[in-house]
């Protein structure tokens, strides 16, 4: 007898390094750099808050303590998502 698979498989997300300029995030077999210039919500955050990244869906990352929600497309193309309306 074979057990049924429950839910969909969503790969893990992990913060691999934090520096004075930003942090590196591992997702989908790739490492992404989030600079504090492009993602200012993380600049004054604690290490515990930054590493507490959740992935509720394949295209959605969430940092609960910071109330920050991003997609991988936003991370890969931050210039396409300006912080201020022009």
Backbone as XML, in Angstrom:
<?xml version="1.0"?>
<chain id="A" units="angstrom">
  <residue number="1" name="UNK">
    <atom name="N" x="0.839" y="-1.173" z="0.000"/>
    <atom name="CA" x="0.000" y="0.000" z="0.000"/>
    <atom name="C" x="0.886" y="1.239" z="0.000"/>
  </residue>
  <residue number="2" name="UNK">
    <atom name="N" x="0.541" y="2.209" z="-0.841"/>
    <atom name="CA" x="1.311" y="3.431" z="-0.958"/>
    <atom name="C" x="0.535" y="4.582" z="-0.328"/>
  </residue>
  <residue number="3" name="UNK">
    <atom name="N" x="1.218" y="5.382" z="0.493"/>
    <atom name="CA" x="0.575" y="6.532" z="1.129"/>
    <atom name="C" x="0.414" y="7.663" z="0.121"/>
  </residue>
  <residue number="4" name="UNK">
    <atom name="N" x="-0.667" y="8.376" z="0.256"/>
    <atom name="CA" x="-0.910" y="9.530" z="-0.609"/>
    <atom name="C" x="-0.045" y="10.698" z="-0.145"/>
  </residue>
  <residue number="5" name="UNK">
    <atom name="N" x="0.368" y="11.518" z="-1.095"/>
    <atom name="CA" x="1.133" y="12.714" z="-0.775"/>
    <atom name="C" x="0.176" y="13.795" z="-0.315"/>
  </residue>
  <residue number="6" name="UNK">
    <atom name="N" x="0.493" y="14.415" z="0.799"/>
    <atom name="CA" x="-0.355" y="15.475" z="1.332"/>
    <atom name="C" x="0.222" y="16.830" z="0.955"/>
  </residue>
  <residue number="7" name="UNK">
    <atom name="N" x="-0.580" y="17.694" z="0.360"/>
    <atom name="CA" x="-0.147" y="19.046" z="0.007"/>
    <atom name="C" x="0.861" y="19.050" z="-1.120"/>
  </residue>
  <residue number="8" name="UNK">
    <atom name="N" x="1.367" y="20.230" z="-1.410"/>
    <atom name="CA" x="2.373" y="20.372" z="-2.447"/>
    <atom name="C" x="3.724" y="20.618" z="-1.795"/>
  </residue>
  <residue number="9" name="UNK">
    <atom name="N" x="4.749" y="20.194" z="-2.476"/>
    <atom name="CA" x="6.097" y="20.373" z="-1.964"/>
    <atom name="C" x="6.578" y="21.784" z="-2.277"/>
  </residue>
  <residue number="10" name="UNK">
    <atom name="N" x="6.938" y="22.523" z="-1.238"/>
    <atom name="CA" x="7.497" y="23.857" z="-1.404"/>
    <atom name="C" x="8.901" y="23.812" z="-0.825"/>
  </residue>
  <residue number="11" name="UNK">
    <atom name="N" x="9.884" y="24.175" z="-1.658"/>
    <atom name="CA" x="11.259" y="24.109" z="-1.180"/>
    <atom name="C" x="11.484" y="25.112" z="-0.066"/>
  </residue>
  <residue number="12" name="UNK">
    <atom name="N" x="12.451" y="24.801" z="0.773"/>
    <atom name="CA" x="12.750" y="25.646" z="1.911"/>
    <atom name="C" x="13.391" y="26.950" z="1.475"/>
  </residue>
  <residue number="13" name="UNK">
    <atom name="N" x="13.331" y="27.897" z="2.366"/>
    <atom name="CA" x="14.003" y="29.171" z="2.190"/>
    <atom name="C" x="14.912" y="29.350" z="3.400"/>
  </residue>
  <residue number="14" name="UNK">
    <atom name="N" x="16.126" y="29.862" z="3.158"/>
    <atom name="CA" x="17.090" y="29.997" z="4.249"/>
    <atom name="C" x="17.941" y="31.238" z="4.042"/>
  </residue>
  <residue number="15" name="UNK">
    <atom name="N" x="18.146" y="31.996" z="5.086"/>
    <atom name="CA" x="19.082" y="33.108" z="5.059"/>
    <atom name="C" x="20.458" y="32.517" z="5.325"/>
  </residue>
  <residue number="16" name="UNK">
    <atom name="N" x="21.377" y="32.696" z="4.370"/>
    <atom name="CA" x="22.684" y="32.059" z="4.479"/>
    <atom name="C" x="23.775" y="32.978" z="5.012"/>
  </residue>
  <residue number="17" name="UNK">
    <atom name="N" x="23.585" y="34.296" z="4.907"/>
    <atom name="CA" x="24.592" y="35.231" z="5.393"/>
    <atom name="C" x="23.960" y="36.613" z="5.532"/>
  </residue>
  <residue number="18" name="UNK">
    <atom name="N" x="24.452" y="37.383" z="6.497"/>
    <atom name="CA" x="23.996" y="38.755" z="6.712"/>
    <atom name="C" x="25.230" y="39.638" z="6.801"/>
  </residue>
  <residue number="19" name="UNK">
    <atom name="N" x="25.206" y="40.763" z="6.090"/>
    <atom name="CA" x="26.331" y="41.700" z="6.142"/>
    <atom name="C" x="25.806" y="43.104" z="6.434"/>
  </residue>
  <residue number="20" name="UNK">
    <atom name="N" x="26.705" y="44.064" z="6.452"/>
    <atom name="CA" x="26.325" y="45.466" z="6.682"/>
    <atom name="C" x="25.577" y="46.049" z="5.494"/>
  </residue>
  <residue number="21" name="UNK">
    <atom name="N" x="25.587" y="45.351" z="4.349"/>
    <atom name="CA" x="24.969" y="45.866" z="3.123"/>
    <atom name="C" x="23.683" y="45.153" z="2.729"/>
  </residue>
  <residue number="22" name="UNK">
    <atom name="N" x="23.419" y="44.009" z="3.337"/>
    <atom name="CA" x="22.237" y="43.237" z="2.994"/>
    <atom name="C" x="22.394" y="41.801" z="3.454"/>
  </residue>
  <residue number="23" name="UNK">
    <atom name="N" x="21.588" y="40.925" z="2.878"/>
    <atom name="CA" x="21.695" y="39.510" z="3.254"/>
    <atom name="C" x="21.426" y="38.625" z="2.055"/>
  </residue>
  <residue number="24" name="UNK">
    <atom name="N" x="21.888" y="37.374" z="2.160"/>
    <atom name="CA" x="21.734" y="36.384" z="1.112"/>
    <atom name="C" x="20.654" y="35.394" z="1.524"/>
  </residue>
  <residue number="25" name="UNK">
    <atom name="N" x="19.810" y="35.093" z="0.582"/>
    <atom name="CA" x="18.677" y="34.202" z="0.810"/>
    <atom name="C" x="18.754" y="33.049" z="-0.177"/>
  </residue>
  <residue number="26" name="UNK">
    <atom name="N" x="18.669" y="31.828" z="0.326"/>
    <atom name="CA" x="18.681" y="30.632" z="-0.521"/>
    <atom name="C" x="17.245" y="30.206" z="-0.776"/>
  </residue>
  <residue number="27" name="UNK">
    <atom name="N" x="16.863" y="30.126" z="-2.046"/>
    <atom name="CA" x="15.516" y="29.674" z="-2.420"/>
    <atom name="C" x="15.569" y="29.090" z="-3.824"/>
  </residue>
  <residue number="28" name="UNK">
    <atom name="N" x="14.881" y="28.002" z="-4.022"/>
    <atom name="CA" x="14.793" y="27.343" z="-5.322"/>
    <atom name="C" x="16.154" y="27.003" z="-5.920"/>
  </residue>
  <residue number="29" name="UNK">
    <atom name="N" x="17.088" y="26.580" z="-5.075"/>
    <atom name="CA" x="18.393" y="26.167" z="-5.570"/>
    <atom name="C" x="19.288" y="27.315" z="-5.994"/>
  </residue>
  <residue number="30" name="UNK">
    <atom name="N" x="18.922" y="28.547" z="-5.627"/>
    <atom name="CA" x="19.719" y="29.727" z="-5.988"/>
    <atom name="C" x="19.866" y="30.637" z="-4.778"/>
  </residue>
  <residue number="31" name="UNK">
    <atom name="N" x="20.955" y="31.384" z="-4.784"/>
    <atom name="CA" x="21.168" y="32.353" z="-3.727"/>
    <atom name="C" x="20.841" y="33.745" z="-4.275"/>
  </residue>
  <residue number="32" name="UNK">
    <atom name="N" x="20.079" y="34.508" z="-3.505"/>
    <atom name="CA" x="19.643" y="35.842" z="-3.887"/>
    <atom name="C" x="20.183" y="36.837" z="-2.867"/>
  </residue>
  <residue number="33" name="UNK">
    <atom name="N" x="20.672" y="38.001" z="-3.346"/>
    <atom name="CA" x="21.149" y="39.031" z="-2.431"/>
    <atom name="C" x="20.091" y="40.120" z="-2.310"/>
  </residue>
  <residue number="34" name="UNK">
    <atom name="N" x="19.712" y="40.438" z="-1.083"/>
    <atom name="CA" x="18.762" y="41.512" z="-0.807"/>
    <atom name="C" x="19.531" y="42.644" z="-0.146"/>
  </residue>
  <residue number="35" name="UNK">
    <atom name="N" x="19.786" y="43.692" z="-0.905"/>
    <atom name="CA" x="20.512" y="44.831" z="-0.344"/>
    <atom name="C" x="19.550" y="45.678" z="0.486"/>
  </residue>
  <residue number="36" name="UNK">
    <atom name="N" x="20.101" y="46.340" z="1.495"/>
    <atom name="CA" x="19.267" y="47.218" z="2.317"/>
    <atom name="C" x="18.818" y="48.444" z="1.527"/>
  </residue>
  <residue number="37" name="UNK">
    <atom name="N" x="19.531" y="48.794" z="0.467"/>
    <atom name="CA" x="19.120" y="49.897" z="-0.394"/>
    <atom name="C" x="17.814" y="49.543" z="-1.104"/>
  </residue>
  <residue number="38" name="UNK">
    <atom name="N" x="17.737" y="48.332" z="-1.640"/>
    <atom name="CA" x="16.529" y="47.895" z="-2.351"/>
    <atom name="C" x="15.435" y="47.408" z="-1.412"/>
  </residue>
  <residue number="39" name="UNK">
    <atom name="N" x="15.810" y="46.916" z="-0.244"/>
    <atom name="CA" x="14.861" y="46.353" z="0.713"/>
    <atom name="C" x="15.103" y="46.955" z="2.096"/>
  </residue>
  <residue number="40" name="UNK">
    <atom name="N" x="14.762" y="48.236" z="2.277"/>
    <atom name="CA" x="15.110" y="48.963" z="3.505"/>
    <atom name="C" x="14.427" y="48.447" z="4.770"/>
  </residue>
  <residue number="41" name="UNK">
    <atom name="N" x="13.395" y="47.662" z="4.642"/>
    <atom name="CA" x="12.677" y="47.133" z="5.811"/>
    <atom name="C" x="13.560" y="46.246" z="6.674"/>
  </residue>
  <residue number="42" name="UNK">
    <atom name="N" x="14.619" y="45.700" z="6.088"/>
    <atom name="CA" x="15.498" y="44.776" z="6.816"/>
    <atom name="C" x="16.689" y="45.460" z="7.478"/>
  </residue>
  <residue number="43" name="UNK">
    <atom name="N" x="16.967" y="46.720" z="7.131"/>
    <atom name="CA" x="18.193" y="47.388" z="7.571"/>
    <atom name="C" x="18.361" y="47.416" z="9.091"/>
  </residue>
  <residue number="44" name="UNK">
    <atom name="N" x="17.342" y="47.751" z="9.833"/>
    <atom name="CA" x="17.446" y="47.834" z="11.289"/>
    <atom name="C" x="16.825" y="46.636" z="11.998"/>
  </residue>
  <residue number="45" name="UNK">
    <atom name="N" x="16.527" y="45.589" z="11.247"/>
    <atom name="CA" x="15.919" y="44.385" z="11.823"/>
    <atom name="C" x="16.966" y="43.572" z="12.575"/>
  </residue>
  <residue number="46" name="UNK">
    <atom name="N" x="16.515" y="42.804" z="13.527"/>
    <atom name="CA" x="17.417" y="41.907" z="14.249"/>
    <atom name="C" x="17.741" y="40.694" z="13.373"/>
  </residue>
  <residue number="47" name="UNK">
    <atom name="N" x="18.819" y="40.038" z="13.705"/>
    <atom name="CA" x="19.184" y="38.814" z="12.989"/>
    <atom name="C" x="18.052" y="37.797" z="13.102"/>
  </residue>
  <residue number="48" name="UNK">
    <atom name="N" x="17.487" y="37.668" z="14.287"/>
    <atom name="CA" x="16.391" y="36.707" z="14.498"/>
    <atom name="C" x="15.203" y="37.009" z="13.583"/>
  </residue>
  <residue number="49" name="UNK">
    <atom name="N" x="14.900" y="38.283" z="13.385"/>
    <atom name="CA" x="13.776" y="38.642" z="12.519"/>
    <atom name="C" x="14.080" y="38.362" z="11.050"/>
  </residue>
  <residue number="50" name="UNK">
    <atom name="N" x="15.318" y="38.599" z="10.630"/>
    <atom name="CA" x="15.685" y="38.356" z="9.230"/>
    <atom name="C" x="15.699" y="36.868" z="8.911"/>
  </residue>
  <residue number="51" name="UNK">
    <atom name="N" x="16.254" y="36.047" z="9.799"/>
    <atom name="CA" x="16.335" y="34.612" z="9.502"/>
    <atom name="C" x="14.998" y="33.904" z="9.650"/>
  </residue>
  <residue number="52" name="UNK">
    <atom name="N" x="14.025" y="34.567" z="10.227"/>
    <atom name="CA" x="12.696" y="33.968" z="10.390"/>
    <atom name="C" x="11.853" y="34.196" z="9.139"/>
  </residue>
  <residue number="53" name="UNK">
    <atom name="N" x="12.345" y="33.693" z="8.016"/>
    <atom name="CA" x="11.631" y="33.793" z="6.746"/>
    <atom name="C" x="10.742" y="32.574" z="6.576"/>
  </residue>
  <residue number="54" name="UNK">
    <atom name="N" x="9.520" y="32.815" z="6.164"/>
    <atom name="CA" x="8.566" y="31.729" z="5.906"/>
    <atom name="C" x="8.215" y="31.732" z="4.433"/>
  </residue>
  <residue number="55" name="UNK">
    <atom name="N" x="7.772" y="30.587" z="3.965"/>
    <atom name="CA" x="7.363" y="30.458" z="2.568"/>
    <atom name="C" x="5.979" y="29.805" z="2.515"/>
  </residue>
  <residue number="56" name="UNK">
    <atom name="N" x="4.936" y="30.615" z="2.674"/>
    <atom name="CA" x="3.594" y="30.040" z="2.679"/>
    <atom name="C" x="3.165" y="29.479" z="1.320"/>
  </residue>
  <residue number="57" name="UNK">
    <atom name="N" x="3.718" y="30.022" z="0.244"/>
    <atom name="CA" x="3.441" y="29.522" z="-1.109"/>
    <atom name="C" x="4.739" y="29.584" z="-1.908"/>
  </residue>
  <residue number="58" name="UNK">
    <atom name="N" x="4.780" y="28.906" z="-3.010"/>
    <atom name="CA" x="5.994" y="28.847" z="-3.825"/>
    <atom name="C" x="6.449" y="30.226" z="-4.289"/>
  </residue>
  <residue number="59" name="UNK">
    <atom name="N" x="5.524" y="31.140" z="-4.517"/>
    <atom name="CA" x="5.883" y="32.464" z="-5.026"/>
    <atom name="C" x="5.829" y="33.556" z="-3.962"/>
  </residue>
  <residue number="60" name="UNK">
    <atom name="N" x="5.754" y="33.183" z="-2.705"/>
    <atom name="CA" x="5.524" y="34.159" z="-1.633"/>
    <atom name="C" x="6.452" y="33.886" z="-0.449"/>
  </residue>
  <residue number="61" name="UNK">
    <atom name="N" x="7.203" y="34.924" z="-0.048"/>
    <atom name="CA" x="8.047" y="34.859" z="1.137"/>
    <atom name="C" x="7.503" y="35.845" z="2.156"/>
  </residue>
  <residue number="62" name="UNK">
    <atom name="N" x="7.567" y="35.471" z="3.420"/>
    <atom name="CA" x="6.980" y="36.310" z="4.473"/>
    <atom name="C" x="7.895" y="36.337" z="5.686"/>
  </residue>
  <residue number="63" name="UNK">
    <atom name="N" x="8.097" y="37.541" z="6.233"/>
    <atom name="CA" x="8.830" y="37.739" z="7.477"/>
    <atom name="C" x="7.828" y="38.249" z="8.505"/>
  </residue>
  <residue number="64" name="UNK">
    <atom name="N" x="7.291" y="37.376" z="9.354"/>
    <atom name="CA" x="6.190" y="37.740" z="10.246"/>
    <atom name="C" x="6.503" y="38.874" z="11.220"/>
  </residue>
  <residue number="65" name="UNK">
    <atom name="N" x="7.662" y="38.883" z="11.841"/>
    <atom name="CA" x="7.984" y="39.914" z="12.823"/>
    <atom name="C" x="8.139" y="41.287" z="12.180"/>
  </residue>
  <residue number="66" name="UNK">
    <atom name="N" x="8.471" y="41.309" z="10.890"/>
    <atom name="CA" x="8.683" y="42.571" z="10.182"/>
    <atom name="C" x="7.478" y="42.974" z="9.338"/>
  </residue>
  <residue number="67" name="UNK">
    <atom name="N" x="6.512" y="42.079" z="9.202"/>
    <atom name="CA" x="5.335" y="42.283" z="8.350"/>
    <atom name="C" x="5.755" y="42.637" z="6.925"/>
  </residue>
  <residue number="68" name="UNK">
    <atom name="N" x="6.723" y="41.872" z="6.398"/>
    <atom name="CA" x="7.227" y="42.061" z="5.044"/>
    <atom name="C" x="6.842" y="40.849" z="4.212"/>
  </residue>
  <residue number="69" name="UNK">
    <atom name="N" x="6.278" y="41.109" z="3.037"/>
    <atom name="CA" x="5.911" y="40.067" z="2.084"/>
    <atom name="C" x="6.569" y="40.394" z="0.753"/>
  </residue>
  <residue number="70" name="UNK">
    <atom name="N" x="7.280" y="39.421" z="0.186"/>
    <atom name="CA" x="7.948" y="39.595" z="-1.099"/>
    <atom name="C" x="7.732" y="38.358" z="-1.957"/>
  </residue>
  <residue number="71" name="UNK">
    <atom name="N" x="7.854" y="38.538" z="-3.258"/>
    <atom name="CA" x="7.882" y="37.404" z="-4.170"/>
    <atom name="C" x="9.311" y="37.266" z="-4.672"/>
  </residue>
  <residue number="72" name="UNK">
    <atom name="N" x="9.646" y="36.121" z="-5.226"/>
    <atom name="CA" x="10.978" y="35.945" z="-5.788"/>
    <atom name="C" x="11.201" y="36.901" z="-6.945"/>
  </residue>
  <residue number="73" name="UNK">
    <atom name="N" x="10.157" y="37.228" z="-7.699"/>
    <atom name="CA" x="10.310" y="38.192" z="-8.786"/>
    <atom name="C" x="10.684" y="39.564" z="-8.243"/>
  </residue>
  <residue number="74" name="UNK">
    <atom name="N" x="10.104" y="39.971" z="-7.136"/>
    <atom name="CA" x="10.480" y="41.247" z="-6.512"/>
    <atom name="C" x="11.944" y="41.230" z="-6.082"/>
  </residue>
  <residue number="75" name="UNK">
    <atom name="N" x="12.408" y="40.100" z="-5.579"/>
    <atom name="CA" x="13.791" y="39.976" z="-5.135"/>
    <atom name="C" x="14.748" y="39.978" z="-6.326"/>
  </residue>
  <residue number="76" name="UNK">
    <atom name="N" x="14.377" y="39.284" z="-7.381"/>
    <atom name="CA" x="15.236" y="39.189" z="-8.558"/>
    <atom name="C" x="15.214" y="40.463" z="-9.398"/>
  </residue>
  <residue number="77" name="UNK">
    <atom name="N" x="14.125" y="41.228" z="-9.351"/>
    <atom name="CA" x="13.966" y="42.435" z="-10.166"/>
    <atom name="C" x="13.473" y="43.610" z="-9.337"/>
  </residue>
  <residue number="78" name="UNK">
    <atom name="N" x="14.246" y="44.047" z="-8.357"/>
    <atom name="CA" x="13.751" y="45.105" z="-7.467"/>
    <atom name="C" x="13.457" y="46.422" z="-8.184"/>
  </residue>
  <residue number="79" name="UNK">
    <atom name="N" x="14.136" y="46.700" z="-9.296"/>
    <atom name="CA" x="13.890" y="47.956" z="-10.022"/>
    <atom name="C" x="12.504" y="47.974" z="-10.672"/>
  </residue>
  <residue number="80" name="UNK">
    <atom name="N" x="11.927" y="46.811" z="-10.885"/>
    <atom name="CA" x="10.584" y="46.730" z="-11.470"/>
    <atom name="C" x="9.502" y="47.036" z="-10.421"/>
  </residue>
  <residue number="81" name="UNK">
    <atom name="N" x="9.888" y="47.093" z="-9.159"/>
    <atom name="CA" x="8.955" y="47.344" z="-8.069"/>
    <atom name="C" x="9.471" y="48.512" z="-7.222"/>
  </residue>
  <residue number="82" name="UNK">
    <atom name="N" x="9.348" y="49.734" z="-7.730"/>
    <atom name="CA" x="9.898" y="50.883" z="-6.996"/>
    <atom name="C" x="9.210" y="51.076" z="-5.647"/>
  </residue>
  <residue number="83" name="UNK">
    <atom name="N" x="9.974" y="51.625" z="-4.705"/>
    <atom name="CA" x="9.452" y="51.853" z="-3.361"/>
    <atom name="C" x="8.507" y="53.042" z="-3.311"/>
  </residue>
  <residue number="84" name="UNK">
    <atom name="N" x="8.607" y="53.928" z="-4.272"/>
    <atom name="CA" x="7.763" y="55.127" z="-4.302"/>
    <atom name="C" x="7.128" y="55.271" z="-5.674"/>
  </residue>
  <residue number="85" name="UNK">
    <atom name="N" x="5.930" y="55.745" z="-5.697"/>
    <atom name="CA" x="5.219" y="55.965" z="-6.938"/>
    <atom name="C" x="5.833" y="57.168" z="-7.658"/>
  </residue>
  <residue number="86" name="UNK">
    <atom name="N" x="6.048" y="57.067" z="-8.955"/>
    <atom name="CA" x="6.621" y="58.184" z="-9.722"/>
    <atom name="C" x="5.557" y="58.892" z="-10.512"/>
  </residue>
</chain>
